[in-house]
């Protein structure tokens, strides 16, 4: 098809201000626990757009083992 995915060299995912969440296609190559973390991290940005203390507390509440 001649189509290539965008090349995100350092990002595993991100959440846009409008709420759109984009995930790096290379996540298919990592363990499921990493995929879970990235998804929870980005979904948490829907409530907390910045990496503030409350953001990290929310992530820890969903993934206490991290």
Secondary structure, 3 states (H helix, E strand, C coil): CCCCCCCCCCCCEEECCCCCEEECHHHHHCCHHHHHHHHHHHHHCCCCCCCCHHHHHHHHHHCCCC
